Amino acid sequence: SERIKNMEFDLIVFARTSPYEPCNFWSNFGSAGASVPDYFADVLRTYPRERVALLYGDDSGLDDAVIRTQLFRMGAMNRGLGIVFMREMLPFVSEGPPSEALRPVDGRLLQPGCFYEEWLGFFGQWRTPHCIATQDCLLACAAWGHCQSAKMENFGPQQEPPEDPAVLRQFCRTGFAFRAALLVQKLGPDACMDDKACRYFCQFSLNVYSSGFAHISPGTFYKEFGLTPQQLTFVLSQGCSSSNVALQPHYHQHKQALIVADGAPASNGGALAGEWQVRYLLAQGFRVLLAGSYLEERLLPPRLWTASDAGLLQLRTLGLPGALGDPSSDTRSSCLLLLTADGVVPYLVHFDLSQEGSGLLALSCLLGSDAGQRPRFVTLQAPMDSGSPDTAVLWRAMTTLLAAGYNMFKISRLARQSLGSPFGDLAVDVITGPSWRSSQELLRGQPNLLPPGAQLHATLALPEHSSDR
């Protein structure tokens, strides 16, 4: 003990440290008394971690909860006794399919706890091989709101973040944040705030983890999980923060957002994600102009009344379909007045084509203006059900976009009861993720332009080529 205290040794090695084959153990083991406890205490007080080795040579691996508990105590990164050397490491190099082979792991994406048995099943269901086509996986629920599958009834391990900071560093925070997003999408923001588990999961993930996710490349995150960090943060912010997270802030830029829809945003969902998409735009600092043929102010959800009273949300009735007139005639100037606020061309325009109304005429009118007066981003919302409007309407809308110079596109897919989505640069394409597609890439092998519930996002140029970012 004195020689240890005097640091006479260059290296301290504790052999056979596993709880299943103990030679060196801290407390009683069966009928055996504690072994060398003073040495553990002396080494912990005297030697730095990098000069202490702990050998685990038995058959147990990280899938064993007893092994993990002891590793947290003996080899934790910020307060452990030393560096652990294990004979059995999971996943194995030579066992299982290629997807489970040992590979470099980015600790920002997957933490050690994500490879424990209780989380491996969760990630196995996260993105199945036919996930995008069938929308029958956990990813489809968390990202797009498709939560009707029976798989969504009981998902993920029932774990809460540990209080021990050393253990928390190893905890599967990515899986925990995904589970929080699933709860938000499954229950909806209102029910989530009334559900103790959902509220805790959501607020913990948003407050503790979202800032770290924001520093990860969207492309890297998407390649691993099928959604972006911003998409995940969007869902969490809708669920437990009333979308008050600055994902696309325009508080001091006086930007306008125009939504052309035939009906006020209702709280029970729909093509505009009910009131949630509007609330998100308002929370980001946009002034929102809601225009349509059948708008009634009395149908405005109560939580939008404050914005309406403050002039941040305006309703404008366009009259019956056809009231905009022929956009190629002299009525263009008058229809532009209806579609702009104070003469300011909107930065973002969302056209709802899900009902027969003024959407297509408004699109032609607004995009027929001078090139310098066109919105930076345009979003077309396809109907939730197939057959309305017909395919010809969607193709005419696409033709109008191409003629107006919109040459980069993304397609996202929302469920009827979804919470909406980020727009523009933060919109996520179902195939390319955060990357934009050219018109040729979009139309190649695409007999049906937009599946039911899809959104087509368009921009005038690649974001990096624009000075307005």
C-alpha positions as a Markdown table, in Angstrom:
| # | Residue | x | y | z |
|---|---|---|---|---|
| 1 | Ser | 0.0 | 0.0 | 0.0 |
| 2 | Glu | 2.8 | 2.4 | 0.9 |
| 3 | Arg | 4.6 | 1.6 | -2.4 |
| 4 | Ile | 1.4 | 2.5 | -4.3 |
| 5 | Lys | 1.0 | 5.7 | -2.4 |
| 6 | Asn | 4.6 | 6.6 | -3.2 |
| 7 | Met | 3.9 | 5.8 | -6.9 |
| 8 | Glu | 6.8 | 3.4 | -7.2 |
| 9 | Phe | 5.1 | 1.5 | -10.1 |
| 10 | Asp | 4.8 | 2.7 | -13.6 |
| 11 | Leu | 1.6 | 0.8 | -14.3 |
| 12 | Ile | -1.1 | -0.8 | -12.1 |
| 13 | Val | -2.9 | -3.9 | -13.5 |
| 14 | Phe | -5.9 | -5.5 | -11.9 |
| 15 | Ala | -6.4 | -8.9 | -13.5 |
| 16 | Arg | -9.6 | -10.9 | -13.7 |
| 17 | Thr | -11.8 | -7.9 | -12.7 |
| 18 | Ser | -15.0 | -9.3 | -14.0 |
| 19 | Pro | -17.7 | -9.8 | -11.4 |
| 20 | Tyr | -18.1 | -13.4 | -12.6 |
| 21 | Glu | -14.4 | -14.3 | -12.2 |
| 22 | Pro | -13.2 | -12.1 | -9.4 |
| 23 | Cys | -9.7 | -12.1 | -8.1 |
| 24 | Asn | -9.8 | -8.4 | -7.4 |
| 25 | Phe | -13.2 | -7.2 | -6.1 |
| 26 | Trp | -14.2 | -4.4 | -3.8 |
| 27 | Ser | -17.0 | -6.0 | -1.7 |
| 28 | Asn | -18.0 | -9.5 | -0.6 |
| 29 | Phe | -18.5 | -12.1 | -3.3 |
| 30 | Gly | -20.6 | -15.1 | -2.2 |
| 31 | Ser | -18.8 | -16.6 | 0.9 |
| 32 | Ala | -15.6 | -14.8 | 0.1 |
| 33 | Gly | -14.7 | -11.6 | 1.8 |
| 34 | Ala | -13.6 | -8.4 | 0.2 |
| 35 | Ser | -10.3 | -8.6 | -1.7 |
| 36 | Val | -7.7 | -5.9 | -1.8 |
| 37 | Pro | -10.1 | -3.0 | -1.1 |
| 38 | Asp | -7.3 | -0.8 | 0.2 |
| 39 | Tyr | -5.4 | -1.2 | -3.0 |
| 40 | Phe | -8.5 | 0.1 | -5.0 |
| 41 | Ala | -8.8 | 3.1 | -2.8 |
| 42 | Asp | -5.1 | 3.8 | -2.8 |
| 43 | Val | -4.8 | 3.5 | -6.6 |
| 44 | Leu | -7.9 | 5.7 | -7.1 |
| 45 | Arg | -6.5 | 8.4 | -4.9 |
| 46 | Thr | -2.9 | 8.3 | -6.4 |
| 47 | Tyr | -2.7 | 7.1 | -10.0 |
| 48 | Pro | -4.2 | 8.7 | -13.1 |
| 49 | Arg | -6.6 | 6.6 | -15.1 |
| 50 | Glu | -4.2 | 6.2 | -18.0 |
| 51 | Arg | -1.7 | 4.3 | -15.8 |
| 52 | Val | -4.3 | 1.8 | -14.5 |
| 53 | Ala | -5.5 | -1.3 | -16.5 |
| 54 | Leu | -8.6 | -3.4 | -15.6 |
| 55 | Leu | -8.8 | -6.7 | -17.4 |
| 56 | Tyr | -12.1 | -8.5 | -18.1 |
| 57 | Gly | -11.2 | -11.9 | -19.6 |
| 58 | Asp | -14.3 | -14.0 | -19.2 |
| 59 | Asp | -17.1 | -14.7 | -21.6 |
| 60 | Ser | -19.4 | -11.8 | -20.6 |
| 61 | Gly | -19.9 | -8.8 | -22.9 |
| 62 | Leu | -21.6 | -5.5 | -22.9 |
| 63 | Asp | -25.0 | -7.1 | -23.4 |
| 64 | Asp | -24.9 | -8.2 | -19.7 |
| 65 | Ala | -26.4 | -5.7 | -17.3 |
| 66 | Val | -24.2 | -6.8 | -14.4 |
| 67 | Ile | -21.1 | -6.2 | -16.5 |
| 68 | Arg | -22.3 | -2.8 | -17.6 |
| 69 | Thr | -23.1 | -1.7 | -14.0 |
| 70 | Gln | -19.6 | -2.6 | -12.9 |
| 71 | Leu | -18.0 | -0.9 | -15.9 |
| 72 | Phe | -19.8 | 2.3 | -15.1 |
| 73 | Arg | -18.3 | 2.2 | -11.6 |
| 74 | Met | -14.8 | 1.0 | -12.5 |
| 75 | Gly | -14.2 | 2.4 | -15.9 |
| 76 | Ala | -16.4 | 5.5 | -16.2 |
| 77 | Met | -14.8 | 8.2 | -18.4 |
| 78 | Asn | -14.7 | 11.0 | -15.8 |
| 79 | Arg | -14.4 | 9.2 | -12.5 |
| 80 | Gly | -13.4 | 5.6 | -13.2 |
| 81 | Leu | -10.5 | 3.7 | -11.7 |
| 82 | Gly | -8.7 | 3.0 | -15.0 |
| 83 | Ile | -8.9 | 1.9 | -18.6 |
| 84 | Val | -10.9 | -1.3 | -19.2 |
| 85 | Phe | -9.6 | -4.1 | -21.5 |
| 86 | Met | -12.3 | -6.6 | -22.4 |
| 87 | Arg | -12.1 | -9.9 | -24.3 |
| 88 | Glu | -15.7 | -9.8 | -25.5 |
| 89 | Met | -16.8 | -6.7 | -27.3 |
| 90 | Leu | -20.2 | -6.3 | -29.0 |
| 91 | Pro | -21.1 | -6.2 | -31.8 |
| 92 | Phe | -18.8 | -9.0 | -32.9 |
| 93 | Val | -16.7 | -8.6 | -36.0 |
| 94 | Ser | -17.4 | -12.0 | -37.5 |
| 95 | Glu | -20.9 | -12.8 | -36.4 |
| 96 | Gly | -24.3 | -11.7 | -37.8 |
| 97 | Pro | -25.1 | -9.8 | -41.0 |
| 98 | Pro | -22.8 | -7.1 | -42.4 |
| 99 | Ser | -25.0 | -4.4 | -40.9 |
| 100 | Glu | -24.1 | -5.7 | -37.4 |
| 101 | Ala | -20.4 | -6.0 | -38.0 |
| 102 | Leu | -18.0 | -3.9 | -36.0 |
| 103 | Arg | -17.7 | -0.4 | -37.6 |
| 104 | Pro | -16.5 | 3.0 | -36.6 |
| 105 | Val | -19.2 | 4.7 | -34.5 |
| 106 | Asp | -19.7 | 8.5 | -34.2 |
| 107 | Gly | -20.4 | 9.1 | -30.6 |
| 108 | Arg | -22.6 | 12.1 | -31.5 |
| 109 | Leu | -24.9 | 9.7 | -33.3 |
| 110 | Leu | -24.9 | 6.6 | -31.2 |
| 111 | Gln | -23.7 | 6.3 | -27.7 |
| 112 | Pro | -22.4 | 3.1 | -26.0 |
| 113 | Gly | -25.8 | 2.6 | -24.4 |
| 114 | Cys | -27.5 | 2.3 | -27.8 |
| 115 | Phe | -25.7 | -1.0 | -28.4 |
| 116 | Tyr | -27.2 | -2.6 | -25.2 |
| 117 | Glu | -29.8 | -5.3 | -25.7 |
| 118 | Glu | -32.7 | -3.2 | -24.6 |
| 119 | Trp | -32.0 | -0.6 | -27.3 |
| 120 | Leu | -31.0 | -2.9 | -30.1 |
| 121 | Gly | -34.6 | -4.1 | -30.7 |
| 122 | Phe | -35.7 | -0.5 | -30.8 |
| 123 | Phe | -33.3 | 0.5 | -33.6 |
| 124 | Gly | -34.1 | -2.7 | -35.4 |
| 125 | Gln | -37.7 | -1.4 | -35.8 |
| 126 | Trp | -36.6 | 2.2 | -36.5 |
| 127 | Arg | -36.1 | 1.9 | -40.2 |
| 128 | Thr | -37.1 | -1.4 | -41.8 |
| 129 | Pro | -36.1 | -2.2 | -45.4 |
| 130 | His | -39.4 | -1.1 | -46.9 |
| 131 | Cys | -40.1 | 1.7 | -44.5 |
| 132 | Ile | -40.6 | 4.6 | -47.0 |
| 133 | Ala | -42.9 | 2.5 | -49.2 |
| 134 | Thr | -45.1 | 1.0 | -46.4 |
| 135 | Gln | -44.8 | 3.8 | -43.8 |
| 136 | Asp | -44.9 | 1.0 | -41.3 |
| 137 | Cys | -41.9 | 1.7 | -39.1 |
| 138 | Leu | -41.0 | 3.9 | -36.1 |
| 139 | Leu | -39.2 | 6.4 | -38.4 |
| 140 | Ala | -42.5 | 7.0 | -40.4 |
| 141 | Cys | -44.2 | 7.8 | -37.1 |
| 142 | Ala | -41.5 | 10.1 | -35.6 |
| 143 | Ala | -40.7 | 12.0 | -38.8 |
| 144 | Trp | -44.0 | 12.1 | -40.8 |
| 145 | Gly | -46.8 | 11.3 | -38.3 |
| 146 | His | -47.8 | 7.9 | -39.7 |
| 147 | Cys | -48.5 | 6.3 | -36.3 |
| 148 | Gln | -51.4 | 4.1 | -37.0 |
| 149 | Ser | -49.5 | 0.8 | -37.2 |
| 150 | Ala | -49.8 | -1.7 | -34.3 |
| 151 | Lys | -46.0 | -1.4 | -33.9 |
| 152 | Met | -46.5 | 2.0 | -32.4 |
| 153 | Glu | -48.5 | 0.8 | -29.4 |
| 154 | Asn | -45.5 | -0.1 | -27.3 |
| 155 | Phe | -42.2 | 1.1 | -28.6 |
| 156 | Gly | -38.8 | 1.4 | -27.0 |
| 157 | Pro | -37.3 | 0.5 | -23.6 |
| 158 | Gln | -39.0 | 2.0 | -20.6 |
| 159 | Gln | -35.8 | 3.8 | -19.5 |
| 160 | Glu | -35.3 | 7.2 | -18.0 |
| 161 | Pro | -31.9 | 9.1 | -18.1 |
| 162 | Pro | -29.7 | 8.1 | -15.2 |
| 163 | Glu | -28.9 | 10.7 | -12.5 |
| 164 | Asp | -25.2 | 9.7 | -12.3 |
| 165 | Pro | -23.3 | 12.0 | -14.7 |
| 166 | Ala | -20.8 | 9.3 | -15.5 |
| 167 | Val | -23.5 | 6.9 | -16.5 |
| 168 | Leu | -25.4 | 9.6 | -18.4 |
| 169 | Arg | -22.5 | 10.0 | -20.8 |
| 170 | Gln | -23.0 | 6.4 | -21.9 |
| 171 | Phe | -26.8 | 6.6 | -22.0 |
| 172 | Cys | -28.5 | 6.2 | -25.4 |
| 173 | Arg | -29.6 | 9.8 | -25.7 |
| 174 | Thr | -30.4 | 9.5 | -29.4 |
| 175 | Gly | -32.8 | 6.6 | -28.8 |
| 176 | Phe | -34.3 | 8.5 | -25.9 |
| 177 | Ala | -34.9 | 11.6 | -28.1 |
| 178 | Phe | -36.4 | 9.4 | -30.8 |
| 179 | Arg | -38.8 | 7.8 | -28.3 |
| 180 | Ala | -39.8 | 11.3 | -27.1 |
| 181 | Ala | -40.6 | 12.3 | -30.8 |
| 182 | Leu | -42.7 | 9.1 | -31.2 |
| 183 | Leu | -44.7 | 9.9 | -28.1 |
| 184 | Val | -45.3 | 13.5 | -29.3 |
| 185 | Gln | -46.5 | 12.3 | -32.8 |
| 186 | Lys | -48.6 | 9.4 | -31.3 |
| 187 | Leu | -50.4 | 11.5 | -28.7 |
| 188 | Gly | -50.3 | 15.0 | -30.2 |
| 189 | Pro | -49.0 | 18.1 | -28.5 |
| 190 | Asp | -52.1 | 18.7 | -26.4 |
| 191 | Ala | -52.3 | 15.1 | -25.0 |
| 192 | Cys | -48.5 | 15.1 | -24.6 |
| 193 | Met | -48.6 | 18.0 | -22.2 |
| 194 | Asp | -51.2 | 16.1 | -20.1 |
| 195 | Asp | -49.2 | 12.9 | -20.2 |
| 196 | Lys | -46.5 | 12.9 | -17.5 |
| 197 | Ala | -44.1 | 10.5 | -19.4 |
| 198 | Cys | -44.4 | 12.3 | -22.7 |
| 199 | Arg | -44.0 | 15.7 | -21.2 |
| 200 | Tyr | -40.9 | 14.6 | -19.3 |
| 201 | Phe | -39.3 | 12.8 | -22.2 |
| 202 | Cys | -40.0 | 15.7 | -24.6 |
| 203 | Gln | -38.8 | 18.5 | -22.3 |
| 204 | Phe | -35.7 | 16.6 | -21.3 |
| 205 | Ser | -34.7 | 15.8 | -24.9 |
| 206 | Leu | -35.4 | 19.3 | -26.1 |
| 207 | Asn | -33.6 | 21.0 | -23.2 |
| 208 | Val | -30.6 | 18.7 | -22.8 |
| 209 | Tyr | -30.0 | 17.0 | -26.2 |
| 210 | Ser | -31.3 | 19.2 | -29.0 |
| 211 | Ser | -28.4 | 21.7 | -28.8 |
| 212 | Gly | -25.9 | 18.9 | -29.3 |
| 213 | Phe | -27.9 | 17.4 | -32.3 |
| 214 | Ala | -27.8 | 20.9 | -33.9 |
| 215 | His | -24.1 | 20.7 | -34.4 |
| 216 | Ile | -24.2 | 17.4 | -36.3 |
| 217 | Ser | -24.2 | 17.6 | -40.1 |
| 218 | Pro | -27.8 | 17.0 | -41.4 |
| 219 | Gly | -26.5 | 14.7 | -44.1 |
| 220 | Thr | -24.6 | 12.6 | -41.6 |
| 221 | Phe | -27.6 | 12.3 | -39.3 |
| 222 | Tyr | -30.0 | 11.5 | -42.1 |
| 223 | Lys | -27.7 | 8.8 | -43.6 |
| 224 | Glu | -27.8 | 7.0 | -40.2 |
| 225 | Phe | -31.4 | 7.5 | -39.1 |
| 226 | Gly | -33.5 | 8.7 | -42.1 |
| 227 | Leu | -34.3 | 12.1 | -40.6 |
| 228 | Thr | -32.3 | 15.3 | -39.8 |
| 229 | Pro | -31.5 | 16.8 | -36.4 |
| 230 | Gln | -33.7 | 19.8 | -37.3 |
| 231 | Gln | -36.6 | 17.6 | -38.2 |
| 232 | Leu | -36.3 | 15.9 | -34.8 |
| 233 | Thr | -36.0 | 19.2 | -33.0 |
| 234 | Phe | -39.1 | 20.5 | -34.9 |
| 235 | Val | -41.3 | 17.6 | -33.6 |
| 236 | Leu | -40.0 | 18.0 | -30.0 |
| 237 | Ser | -40.6 | 21.8 | -30.2 |
| 238 | Gln | -44.1 | 21.3 | -31.4 |
| 239 | Gly | -44.8 | 18.8 | -28.7 |
| 240 | Cys | -43.6 | 20.5 | -25.5 |
| 241 | Ser | -42.5 | 24.1 | -26.4 |
| 242 | Ser | -45.3 | 25.4 | -28.6 |
| 243 | Ser | -42.8 | 25.5 | -31.5 |
| 244 | Asn | -40.8 | 28.2 | -29.6 |
| 245 | Val | -37.4 | 26.9 | -30.8 |
| 246 | Ala | -35.5 | 29.1 | -33.2 |
| 247 | Leu | -35.0 | 26.7 | -36.1 |
| 248 | Gln | -35.7 | 29.2 | -38.9 |
| 249 | Pro | -35.9 | 32.5 | -37.1 |
| 250 | His | -36.9 | 35.7 | -38.9 |
| 251 | Tyr | -37.7 | 37.9 | -35.9 |
| 252 | His | -36.0 | 41.0 | -37.1 |
| 253 | Gln | -36.3 | 40.6 | -40.9 |
| 254 | His | -40.1 | 41.3 | -41.3 |
| 255 | Lys | -40.5 | 38.2 | -43.5 |
| 256 | Gln | -43.9 | 37.3 | -44.8 |
| 257 | Ala | -45.4 | 33.8 | -45.2 |
| 258 | Leu | -48.5 | 33.3 | -47.4 |
| 259 | Ile | -50.8 | 30.3 | -47.0 |
| 260 | Val | -53.4 | 29.8 | -49.7 |
| 261 | Ala | -56.0 | 27.3 | -48.4 |
| 262 | Asp | -59.7 | 26.8 | -48.6 |
| 263 | Gly | -60.5 | 26.8 | -44.9 |
| 264 | Ala | -59.1 | 28.1 | -41.7 |
| 265 | Pro | -56.5 | 25.9 | -39.9 |
| 266 | Ala | -58.5 | 23.6 | -37.6 |
| 267 | Ser | -57.1 | 22.0 | -34.5 |
| 268 | Asn | -58.0 | 18.4 | -35.8 |
| 269 | Gly | -55.4 | 18.3 | -38.5 |
| 270 | Gly | -55.7 | 18.4 | -42.3 |
| 271 | Ala | -53.5 | 19.4 | -45.2 |
| 272 | Leu | -52.0 | 22.3 | -43.3 |
| 273 | Ala | -51.3 | 20.2 | -40.2 |
| 274 | Gly | -54.2 | 22.0 | -38.5 |
| 275 | Glu | -53.0 | 25.0 | -36.6 |
| 276 | Trp | -49.5 | 23.6 | -35.9 |
| 277 | Gln | -47.9 | 24.7 | -39.2 |
| 278 | Val | -49.2 | 28.2 | -38.7 |
| 279 | Arg | -48.1 | 28.3 | -35.1 |
| 280 | Tyr | -44.6 | 27.2 | -36.1 |
| 281 | Leu | -44.3 | 30.1 | -38.7 |
| 282 | Leu | -45.6 | 32.6 | -36.2 |
| 283 | Ala | -43.1 | 31.4 | -33.5 |
| 284 | Gln | -40.2 | 31.8 | -36.0 |
| 285 | Gly | -41.1 | 35.5 | -36.4 |
| 286 | Phe | -43.1 | 35.4 | -39.7 |
| 287 | Arg | -46.1 | 37.5 | -40.4 |
| 288 | Val | -48.6 | 35.0 | -41.8 |
| 289 | Leu | -51.3 | 35.9 | -44.4 |
| 290 | Leu | -53.9 | 33.1 | -44.7 |
| 291 | Ala | -55.9 | 33.5 | -47.9 |
| 292 | Gly | -58.6 | 31.3 | -49.5 |
| 293 | Ser | -62.0 | 31.1 | -51.0 |
| 294 | Tyr | -64.0 | 29.9 | -48.0 |
| 295 | Leu | -62.2 | 31.4 | -45.0 |
| 296 | Glu | -64.2 | 32.3 | -41.9 |
| 297 | Glu | -62.6 | 34.1 | -39.0 |
| 298 | Arg | -64.9 | 32.4 | -36.5 |
| 299 | Leu | -63.2 | 29.1 | -37.3 |
| 300 | Leu | -59.8 | 30.4 | -36.3 |
| 301 | Pro | -58.5 | 28.2 | -33.4 |
| 302 | Pro | -58.4 | 30.0 | -30.1 |
| 303 | Arg | -54.6 | 29.8 | -29.7 |
| 304 | Leu | -54.2 | 31.9 | -32.9 |
| 305 | Trp | -56.4 | 34.7 | -31.6 |
| 306 | Thr | -53.6 | 36.6 | -30.0 |
| 307 | Ala | -51.5 | 36.6 | -33.2 |
| 308 | Ser | -54.6 | 37.7 | -35.1 |
| 309 | Asp | -55.3 | 40.6 | -32.7 |
| 310 | Ala | -51.7 | 41.7 | -33.0 |
| 311 | Gly | -51.8 | 41.8 | -36.8 |
| 312 | Leu | -49.3 | 39.0 | -37.1 |
| 313 | Leu | -51.9 | 36.7 | -38.6 |
| 314 | Gln | -54.3 | 38.1 | -41.3 |
| 315 | Leu | -57.1 | 36.3 | -43.0 |
| 316 | Arg | -58.1 | 37.4 | -46.5 |
| 317 | Thr | -61.0 | 36.0 | -48.5 |
| 318 | Leu | -60.3 | 35.5 | -52.2 |
| 319 | Gly | -64.0 | 34.9 | -53.1 |
| 320 | Leu | -65.3 | 31.9 | -55.0 |
| 321 | Pro | -63.0 | 30.0 | -57.3 |
| 322 | Gly | -62.4 | 32.0 | -60.4 |
| 323 | Ala | -62.6 | 35.3 | -58.6 |
| 324 | Leu | -58.9 | 35.9 | -59.2 |
| 325 | Gly | -59.7 | 35.9 | -62.9 |
| 326 | Asp | -57.4 | 35.0 | -65.8 |
| 327 | Pro | -53.9 | 35.5 | -64.4 |
| 328 | Ser | -52.7 | 36.5 | -67.9 |
| 329 | Ser | -55.2 | 39.5 | -68.1 |
| 330 | Asp | -55.1 | 42.9 | -66.5 |
| 331 | Thr | -56.5 | 41.5 | -63.3 |
| 332 | Arg | -53.0 | 40.3 | -62.3 |
| 333 | Ser | -52.3 | 43.5 | -60.4 |
| 334 | Ser | -55.5 | 43.2 | -58.4 |
| 335 | Cys | -54.9 | 39.6 | -57.5 |
| 336 | Leu | -51.4 | 40.4 | -56.4 |
| 337 | Leu | -52.8 | 42.9 | -54.0 |
| 338 | Leu | -54.9 | 40.1 | -52.5 |
| 339 | Leu | -51.9 | 37.8 | -52.2 |
| 340 | Thr | -49.5 | 40.2 | -50.6 |
| 341 | Ala | -49.5 | 42.1 | -47.3 |
| 342 | Asp | -48.6 | 45.8 | -47.6 |
| 343 | Gly | -47.1 | 45.2 | -51.0 |
| 344 | Val | -44.4 | 42.9 | -49.6 |
| 345 | Val | -43.8 | 39.7 | -51.6 |
| 346 | Pro | -43.9 | 36.7 | -49.3 |
| 347 | Tyr | -40.7 | 34.8 | -48.5 |
| 348 | Leu | -42.5 | 31.5 | -48.3 |
| 349 | Val | -45.8 | 30.5 | -50.0 |
| 350 | His | -47.7 | 27.4 | -49.2 |
| 351 | Phe | -50.4 | 26.4 | -51.7 |
| 352 | Asp | -53.0 | 23.9 | -50.6 |
| 353 | Leu | -54.2 | 22.0 | -53.6 |
| 354 | Ser | -56.2 | 19.4 | -51.6 |
| 355 | Gln | -59.5 | 21.0 | -52.4 |
| 356 | Glu | -61.1 | 22.5 | -55.4 |
| 357 | Gly | -60.5 | 26.2 | -54.9 |
| 358 | Ser | -58.2 | 29.1 | -55.6 |
| 359 | Gly | -54.9 | 27.4 | -55.0 |
| 360 | Leu | -53.9 | 26.8 | -58.7 |
| 361 | Leu | -55.2 | 30.2 | -59.8 |
| 362 | Ala | -53.3 | 32.0 | -56.9 |
| 363 | Leu | -50.2 | 30.0 | -57.8 |
| 364 | Ser | -50.4 | 31.2 | -61.5 |
| 365 | Cys | -51.1 | 34.8 | -60.4 |
| 366 | Leu | -48.3 | 35.1 | -57.9 |
| 367 | Leu | -45.6 | 33.4 | -60.0 |
| 368 | Gly | -46.6 | 35.3 | -63.1 |
| 369 | Ser | -45.2 | 38.5 | -61.6 |
| 370 | Asp | -41.7 | 39.9 | -62.3 |
| 371 | Ala | -38.9 | 37.6 | -61.6 |
| 372 | Gly | -37.5 | 39.8 | -58.8 |
| 373 | Gln | -40.9 | 39.7 | -57.1 |
| 374 | Arg | -41.2 | 36.0 | -56.7 |
| 375 | Pro | -41.2 | 34.1 | -53.4 |
| 376 | Arg | -37.9 | 32.4 | -52.3 |
| 377 | Phe | -39.7 | 29.2 | -51.4 |
| 378 | Val | -42.9 | 27.6 | -52.6 |
| 379 | Thr | -44.7 | 24.5 | -51.1 |
| 380 | Leu | -47.5 | 22.6 | -52.8 |
| 381 | Gln | -49.7 | 20.4 | -50.6 |
| 382 | Ala | -51.2 | 17.4 | -52.3 |
| 383 | Pro | -54.6 | 16.0 | -51.1 |
| 384 | Met | -54.5 | 13.5 | -48.3 |
| 385 | Asp | -56.7 | 11.2 | -50.3 |
| 386 | Ser | -56.1 | 10.0 | -53.9 |
| 387 | Gly | -58.3 | 11.4 | -56.6 |
| 388 | Ser | -58.8 | 15.0 | -55.5 |
| 389 | Pro | -57.6 | 17.0 | -57.3 |
| 390 | Asp | -56.9 | 15.0 | -60.4 |
| 391 | Thr | -53.4 | 14.4 | -61.6 |
| 392 | Ala | -53.8 | 17.2 | -64.3 |
| 393 | Val | -54.0 | 19.8 | -61.6 |
| 394 | Leu | -50.8 | 18.8 | -60.0 |
| 395 | Trp | -49.0 | 18.7 | -63.3 |
| 396 | Arg | -50.2 | 22.2 | -64.2 |
| 397 | Ala | -48.9 | 23.4 | -60.9 |
| 398 | Met | -45.5 | 21.8 | -61.6 |
| 399 | Thr | -45.5 | 23.4 | -65.1 |
| 400 | Thr | -46.2 | 26.8 | -63.5 |
| 401 | Leu | -43.3 | 26.4 | -61.1 |
| 402 | Leu | -40.8 | 25.4 | -63.9 |
| 403 | Ala | -41.9 | 28.3 | -66.1 |
| 404 | Ala | -41.4 | 30.7 | -63.2 |
| 405 | Gly | -37.8 | 29.5 | -62.7 |
| 406 | Tyr | -38.1 | 27.2 | -59.8 |
| 407 | Asn | -35.6 | 24.5 | -60.5 |
| 408 | Met | -34.7 | 22.7 | -57.3 |
| 409 | Phe | -37.2 | 20.5 | -55.4 |
| 410 | Lys | -37.9 | 18.2 | -52.5 |
| 411 | Ile | -40.8 | 15.9 | -51.7 |
| 412 | Ser | -41.9 | 15.3 | -48.2 |
| 413 | Arg | -44.7 | 13.1 | -47.0 |
| 414 | Leu | -47.1 | 14.0 | -44.1 |
| 415 | Ala | -49.9 | 12.1 | -42.4 |
| 416 | Arg | -53.3 | 13.6 | -41.9 |
| 417 | Gln | -52.7 | 14.2 | -38.2 |
| 418 | Ser | -49.0 | 15.3 | -38.5 |
| 419 | Leu | -47.6 | 18.4 | -36.9 |
| 420 | Gly | -46.4 | 19.9 | -40.2 |
| 421 | Ser | -42.7 | 20.3 | -41.0 |
| 422 | Pro | -39.9 | 22.8 | -41.5 |
| 423 | Phe | -39.7 | 24.4 | -44.9 |
| 424 | Gly | -37.2 | 25.4 | -47.5 |
| 425 | Asp | -33.6 | 24.5 | -46.7 |
| 426 | Leu | -34.7 | 22.5 | -43.6 |
| 427 | Ala | -37.4 | 20.5 | -45.5 |
| 428 | Val | -36.5 | 16.8 | -45.8 |
| 429 | Asp | -36.9 | 14.9 | -49.1 |
| 430 | Val | -38.1 | 11.3 | -48.9 |
| 431 | Ile | -35.1 | 10.1 | -51.0 |
| 432 | Thr | -32.3 | 12.6 | -50.8 |
| 433 | Gly | -32.9 | 13.9 | -47.3 |
| 434 | Pro | -31.7 | 17.5 | -46.8 |
| 435 | Ser | -30.4 | 17.7 | -50.4 |
| 436 | Trp | -32.4 | 19.4 | -53.2 |
| 437 | Arg | -33.2 | 17.6 | -56.4 |
| 438 | Ser | -33.2 | 19.0 | -59.9 |
| 439 | Ser | -36.3 | 18.9 | -62.0 |
| 440 | Gln | -34.8 | 16.1 | -64.1 |
| 441 | Glu | -34.1 | 14.1 | -61.0 |
| 442 | Leu | -37.6 | 14.7 | -59.7 |
| 443 | Leu | -39.4 | 13.8 | -62.8 |
| 444 | Arg | -37.3 | 10.8 | -63.8 |
| 445 | Gly | -39.3 | 7.6 | -63.3 |
| 446 | Gln | -42.1 | 9.6 | -61.5 |
| 447 | Pro | -45.4 | 8.7 | -63.2 |
| 448 | Asn | -47.4 | 10.0 | -60.2 |
| 449 | Leu | -45.9 | 13.4 | -59.3 |
| 450 | Leu | -47.1 | 13.5 | -55.7 |
| 451 | Pro | -48.5 | 10.7 | -53.6 |
| 452 | Pro | -51.4 | 11.4 | -51.2 |
| 453 | Gly | -50.4 | 13.7 | -48.4 |
| 454 | Ala | -47.1 | 14.7 | -50.0 |
| 455 | Gln | -45.6 | 18.2 | -50.1 |
| 456 | Leu | -43.6 | 19.5 | -53.0 |
| 457 | His | -41.0 | 22.1 | -51.9 |
| 458 | Ala | -39.5 | 24.3 | -54.6 |
| 459 | Thr | -36.8 | 27.1 | -54.6 |
| 460 | Leu | -35.4 | 29.4 | -57.2 |
| 461 | Ala | -31.8 | 28.3 | -56.8 |
| 462 | Leu | -29.5 | 26.2 | -54.6 |
| 463 | Pro | -29.3 | 27.8 | -51.1 |
| 464 | Glu | -25.5 | 28.1 | -51.3 |
| 465 | His | -25.8 | 30.2 | -54.5 |
| 466 | Ser | -28.1 | 32.7 | -52.9 |
| 467 | Ser | -27.2 | 35.7 | -50.9 |
| 468 | Asp | -30.5 | 35.5 | -48.9 |
| 469 | Arg | -29.8 | 32.8 | -46.3 |
